[in-house]
Amino acid sequence: MKQINFLKYAFILTLFIYTTACDKEDTIEGSIPEKVHTGFNNKFPNAIISDFNNYVEPLSKDTICEISFTNKNGANTIAWYKSDGTWKMTQTELKTINDLTPEAKDSFTSSIYGSAQIDKIYKTERDEIDASLNTLVFKISSIASDDNLNYAFINDDGLFLNKYSWTEYNLNSVVSLSEKQFKFIDETYPESEIRGYINNSGSHEYFILHEDKVKSVLFYWNTAQATWKETRYELDIDTKLPDNVIKYMNIIAPDFVYTNIYYIETGLVNKYLLVDKNDPREFGHYVSEDI
């Protein structure tokens, strides 16, 4: 008799939990605007919605609808829509590095960071950008006291775009990107291909592929005019530096050995960044072109 009562209790509890979960999902779905809900269901059939939020984006002034859900593969996902039902962005948390494309996985594992322990991986897709952006978050064990996390950005085709170190924050805080920024890139770097976007410590940063080089194009944050800040890209290690730059480095850091050279266009005084990537801190020196 006790066993029957226990099974009855377990059945009722399970039914209660299931009913409560269904009621919660129905309540959330009922709060989603009709156009957004229709667009979402068409793009993500069989998704299980867990949360919904809407807000006015400060820069674009667009009303953004944010839907958290589990996709058909069981991955935690967030999708952002405009209030008129236009899909803007999706961010999907990948469970392991094996969920990347083979090209993206090989790009990371064959890099100098390939042995690092990965903390998180997510894929970002945007309506304005054809390429998906994979972000791999990891720690470098040789800097145990460093609170910064490392972020590697790689496309599905294996193109390694960049790696940065920051304390953790939201790289995808901007949903609606500026048309003026796209226009600037198109006019300044003709035939370039935009490969991704991130919020870089309060600057809008676009990764582009231009003349077979990955370049980072940055814009100032709080500007409706899409004011350009700088563009930086890596040069071949065999690039001959100007004599004045070499002379300056011999004075301030005669023993410094760099492994990577970056060129930074600013519209005023361009500069070089010389980096030692054999140093876990990736220490470097900025040197103005006209020093």
VEXMIGU-593016 format. One line per field, with one value per residue (C-alpha): residue number from 0; residue in one letter; x, y, z. Coordinates in Angstrom, 1 decimal, always signed. Each point is the difference from the previous one (the first is absolute). Example, Ala and Ser with C-alpha at 12.3 -4.5 7.8 and 13.67 -1.06 7.14 Angstrom:
# VEXMIGU-593016
i = [0/1];
aa = [A/S];
xx = [+12.3/+1.4];
yy = [-4.5/+3.4];
zz = [+7.8/-0.7];
***
This chain:
# VEXMIGU-593016
i = [0/1/2/3/4/5/6/7/8/9/10/11/12/13/14/15/16/17/18/19/20/21/22/23/24/25/26/27/28/29/30/31/32/33/34/35/36/37/38/39/40/41/42/43/44/45/46/47/48/49/50/51/52/53/54/55/56/57/58/59/60/61/62/63/64/65/66/67/68/69/70/71/72/73/74/75/76/77/78/79/80/81/82/83/84/85/86/87/88/89/90/91/92/93/94/95/96/97/98/99/100/101/102/103/104/105/106/107/108/109/110/111/112/113/114/115/116/117/118/119/120/121/122/123/124/125/126/127/128/129/130/131/132/133/134/135/136/137/138/139/140/141/142/143/144/145/146/147/148/149/150/151/152/153/154/155/156/157/158/159/160/161/162/163/164/165/166/167/168/169/170/171/172/173/174/175/176/177/178/179/180/181/182/183/184/185/186/187/188/189/190/191/192/193/194/195/196/197/198/199/200/201/202/203/204/205/206/207/208/209/210/211/212/213/214/215/216/217/218/219/220/221/222/223/224/225/226/227/228/229/230/231/232/233/234/235/236/237/238/239/240/241/242/243/244/245/246/247/248/249/250/251/252/253/254/255/256/257/258/259/260/261/262/263/264/265/266/267/268/269/270/271/272/273/274/275/276/277/278/279/280/281/282/283/284/285/286/287/288/289/290];
aa = [M/K/Q/I/N/F/L/K/Y/A/F/I/L/T/L/F/I/Y/T/T/A/C/D/K/E/D/T/I/E/G/S/I/P/E/K/V/H/T/G/F/N/N/K/F/P/N/A/I/I/S/D/F/N/N/Y/V/E/P/L/S/K/D/T/I/C/E/I/S/F/T/N/K/N/G/A/N/T/I/A/W/Y/K/S/D/G/T/W/K/M/T/Q/T/E/L/K/T/I/N/D/L/T/P/E/A/K/D/S/F/T/S/S/I/Y/G/S/A/Q/I/D/K/I/Y/K/T/E/R/D/E/I/D/A/S/L/N/T/L/V/F/K/I/S/S/I/A/S/D/D/N/L/N/Y/A/F/I/N/D/D/G/L/F/L/N/K/Y/S/W/T/E/Y/N/L/N/S/V/V/S/L/S/E/K/Q/F/K/F/I/D/E/T/Y/P/E/S/E/I/R/G/Y/I/N/N/S/G/S/H/E/Y/F/I/L/H/E/D/K/V/K/S/V/L/F/Y/W/N/T/A/Q/A/T/W/K/E/T/R/Y/E/L/D/I/D/T/K/L/P/D/N/V/I/K/Y/M/N/I/I/A/P/D/F/V/Y/T/N/I/Y/Y/I/E/T/G/L/V/N/K/Y/L/L/V/D/K/N/D/P/R/E/F/G/H/Y/V/S/E/D/I];
xx = [+0.0/+2.8/+1.7/-3.3/-0.4/+3.7/-0.5/-3.2/+1.7/+2.9/-2.4/-2.0/+3.3/+1.2/-3.3/+0.1/+3.5/-0.9/-3.2/+1.8/+2.8/-2.6/-2.0/+3.2/+0.9/-3.5/+0.2/+3.4/-1.2/-3.1/+2.1/+1.9/-1.3/-1.8/+2.3/+3.1/-1.6/-0.9/+3.5/+1.5/-2.1/+0.9/+3.7/+0.2/-2.8/-0.3/+2.0/-0.7/-0.2/+1.2/+0.0/-1.0/+1.0/-0.3/+1.8/+0.9/+3.6/+1.8/+2.0/-2.4/-3.2/-1.5/-2.4/+1.8/-1.8/+2.3/-1.0/+1.9/-0.7/+1.4/+0.4/-0.7/+3.5/-0.5/+2.4/-0.7/-0.8/-1.0/-1.6/-0.6/-2.8/-1.2/-3.6/-1.1/+1.1/+3.3/+2.6/+3.3/+2.3/+0.3/+2.6/+0.3/+2.1/+1.9/+0.6/+3.5/+2.6/-1.2/-3.2/+2.1/+0.5/+3.1/+1.7/-0.7/+1.1/+3.3/+0.6/+0.0/+1.7/+2.8/+0.6/+2.3/-3.1/-1.0/+0.9/-2.0/-3.0/-3.1/-2.6/-2.7/-0.8/-2.8/-1.0/-1.4/-2.0/-1.2/-2.3/+2.4/+3.0/+0.2/+2.7/-0.6/+2.3/+1.2/+1.3/+2.2/+0.5/+3.0/+2.7/+3.7/+1.3/+3.4/-1.6/-1.9/-0.3/-1.4/-3.8/-0.3/-1.7/+1.3/-2.4/+0.9/-2.2/-0.2/-2.3/-1.5/+2.4/+2.9/+1.1/+1.6/-1.0/+1.6/+0.5/-0.5/+0.3/-2.6/-2.0/-3.3/-2.7/-2.6/+1.7/-3.4/-1.7/-0.9/-2.7/-0.8/+3.3/+0.5/-0.6/+2.4/+2.8/-0.7/+0.1/+3.3/+1.5/-1.3/+1.3/+3.4/+0.8/-1.7/-0.6/+0.5/-2.0/-1.3/+0.7/-1.3/-0.9/+0.7/-0.2/+3.6/+0.2/-2.5/+1.1/-1.8/+2.4/-0.5/+2.2/+0.4/+1.9/+1.7/+2.7/+0.6/+0.6/-2.2/-0.5/-1.8/-2.0/-1.0/-2.5/-0.6/-2.9/-2.4/-0.3/-2.9/+2.5/+1.9/+3.3/+2.9/+2.6/+2.7/+0.8/+2.7/+1.4/+3.0/+2.9/+2.4/+2.7/+2.6/-1.3/+2.8/-0.8/+0.9/+3.5/-1.4/-2.2/+3.0/+2.1/-2.6/-0.5/+3.8/-0.1/-3.0/+0.1/+3.3/-0.6/-3.6/-0.8/-3.3/-1.8/-2.9/-0.3/-3.2/-0.7/-2.6/-1.7/-1.5/-0.5/+2.5/+3.3/+0.2/+1.9/+1.6/-0.7/+2.8/-1.1/+1.8/-2.5/+2.5/-0.7/-3.2/-1.1/+0.7/+1.9/+0.5/+1.1/-1.9/+2.3/-1.3/+0.9/+1.5/+1.9];
yy = [+0.0/+2.4/-0.7/+0.8/+3.3/+0.9/-0.6/+1.9/+2.9/-0.1/+0.0/+3.0/+2.0/-0.7/+1.1/+3.1/+1.0/-0.7/+2.0/+2.9/+0.0/+0.0/+2.8/+2.1/-0.6/+1.0/+3.1/+1.0/-0.7/+2.0/+3.1/-0.2/+2.4/-1.9/+1.0/-1.0/-3.3/-0.9/+0.8/-1.9/-3.1/+0.0/+0.2/-2.2/-2.7/-2.3/+2.4/+0.0/+3.6/+0.7/+3.8/+3.2/+3.6/+3.2/+3.3/+3.1/-0.2/+3.2/+0.6/-1.1/+0.9/-3.2/-2.0/-3.3/-3.3/-2.6/-3.6/-2.7/-3.6/-3.4/-0.8/-3.3/-1.3/+0.7/+3.1/+3.1/+2.8/+3.6/+1.7/+3.7/+1.6/+3.4/+0.7/-0.3/-3.6/+0.5/-2.5/+1.8/-2.4/-3.5/-1.2/-3.7/-1.6/-2.9/-2.9/-1.1/+1.0/-3.0/+2.0/+2.4/-0.6/-2.1/+3.0/+2.2/-2.7/-0.6/+3.7/+0.3/-3.3/+0.7/+3.5/+1.0/-0.2/-3.5/-1.7/+2.5/-1.1/+1.4/+1.5/+0.9/+0.0/+1.8/+0.7/+3.4/+0.5/+3.4/+1.1/+2.6/-2.3/-3.2/-1.7/-1.6/+1.0/-2.6/+1.3/-2.4/+1.2/-1.5/+0.6/-0.3/-2.2/+1.6/+3.2/-1.5/+3.3/+1.8/+0.6/+0.8/-2.5/-0.5/+0.2/-1.5/+0.9/-2.5/-0.4/-3.3/-0.2/+0.0/+3.6/+1.1/+3.6/+1.1/-0.7/+2.4/-0.2/+1.7/-0.4/-1.6/+2.2/-0.1/+0.2/-0.1/+2.8/+1.8/-1.6/+2.5/+1.0/+3.4/+0.3/+2.9/-2.3/-2.5/+2.8/+1.3/-3.5/-0.5/+3.3/-0.1/-3.6/-0.9/-3.7/-0.8/-2.7/+0.6/-3.1/+1.1/+2.7/+0.3/+2.7/+0.6/+1.7/+2.7/+0.2/-1.5/-2.5/-1.6/-2.9/+0.3/-1.9/+2.5/-0.7/-3.4/+1.6/-0.2/+3.6/+1.4/+3.2/+1.9/+2.8/+2.2/-1.1/+2.8/+1.6/+0.1/+1.0/-3.3/+1.7/-2.2/-0.5/-2.2/-3.1/-2.5/-3.1/-2.3/+0.4/-2.8/-0.5/+0.6/+3.5/+2.6/+2.6/+3.7/+1.0/+2.5/-2.7/-2.4/+2.7/+0.9/-3.6/-0.4/+2.9/-1.0/-3.8/-1.2/-3.6/-0.3/-2.7/+0.2/-2.9/+2.0/+3.4/+1.9/+3.1/+2.5/+2.6/+2.9/+2.8/+2.1/-1.7/-3.6/-2.3/-3.5/-2.4/-2.5/-3.0/-2.9/-2.9/-2.3/+2.1/-1.3/+3.6/+0.7/+3.1/+2.6/+3.5/+2.7/+2.1/+3.0/-0.1/+3.5/-0.5];
zz = [+0.0/+0.9/-3.3/-1.9/+2.0/-0.8/-3.7/+0.0/+1.7/-2.5/-2.9/+1.4/+0.7/-3.5/-1.5/+2.1/-1.1/-3.7/+0.2/+1.8/-2.7/-2.8/+1.7/+0.3/-3.7/-1.0/+2.0/-1.5/-3.6/+0.7/+0.7/-3.3/-2.7/-2.7/-2.9/+2.1/+1.1/-3.6/-1.3/+2.9/-0.6/-3.6/+0.6/+3.1/-0.2/+3.1/+2.1/+3.8/+1.2/+3.5/+0.2/-1.8/+0.4/-2.0/+0.3/-2.0/-1.3/+1.1/-3.2/-2.8/+2.0/-1.4/+2.2/+0.4/+0.9/+1.7/+0.1/+1.9/-1.0/-0.5/-3.7/-1.8/+0.9/+3.7/+0.0/+2.1/-2.5/+0.0/-3.0/-0.4/-2.2/-0.8/+1.1/-3.6/-0.1/-1.8/+1.3/+1.0/+1.8/+1.5/+2.6/+0.6/+2.8/-1.4/+2.4/-1.1/-2.6/-2.0/-0.7/-2.1/-3.7/-0.6/-1.6/+3.1/+2.4/-1.8/-0.2/+3.8/+0.9/-2.4/+1.3/+2.9/+2.3/-1.1/+3.3/+2.1/+2.1/-1.6/+2.4/-2.5/-3.7/-1.8/-3.6/-1.0/-3.2/-1.2/-2.7/-1.4/-0.1/-2.1/+2.1/+3.4/+2.8/+2.4/+3.3/+2.2/+3.5/+1.9/+2.6/-0.4/+2.7/+0.2/+1.3/+2.9/+1.9/-3.1/+0.3/-3.7/-2.3/-3.5/-3.0/-3.4/-3.0/-2.8/-3.1/-1.0/-2.9/+2.5/-0.5/+3.3/+0.5/+3.2/+3.7/+2.9/+3.8/+2.1/+3.2/-0.9/-1.5/-2.8/-3.4/-1.8/+1.9/-3.3/-2.0/-2.8/-1.7/-1.7/-3.7/-0.1/+1.4/-2.8/-2.6/+1.4/-0.3/-3.5/-1.2/+1.8/-0.6/-3.3/-0.7/+3.6/+1.8/+3.5/+2.1/+3.5/+2.5/+3.7/+2.7/+0.8/+3.3/-1.2/-3.6/-2.9/-1.6/-3.4/-1.2/-3.8/-2.6/-2.4/-2.5/+1.6/+3.5/+3.0/+1.2/+3.0/-0.7/+3.2/+0.5/+3.0/+2.1/+0.7/-3.4/-2.5/-2.7/+0.2/+0.6/-0.9/+2.7/-1.6/-2.1/+1.0/-1.7/+0.2/-2.3/-1.1/+2.6/-2.7/-0.6/+0.1/+2.6/-0.7/+1.2/+2.5/+1.6/+0.3/+1.5/+2.6/+1.0/+0.4/+2.5/+2.1/-0.2/-1.6/+1.2/-1.0/-2.5/-1.7/-1.7/-1.7/-1.7/-0.3/-1.9/+1.3/-2.2/+2.0/-2.6/+1.9/+0.9/-0.9/+2.2/+0.4/+2.8/+0.7/+2.1/+1.6/+0.0/+1.6/+3.2/+1.6/+0.5/-3.7/+0.9/-2.7/-1.0/-2.0/-2.2/-2.0/-3.7/+0.2/+3.3];
***
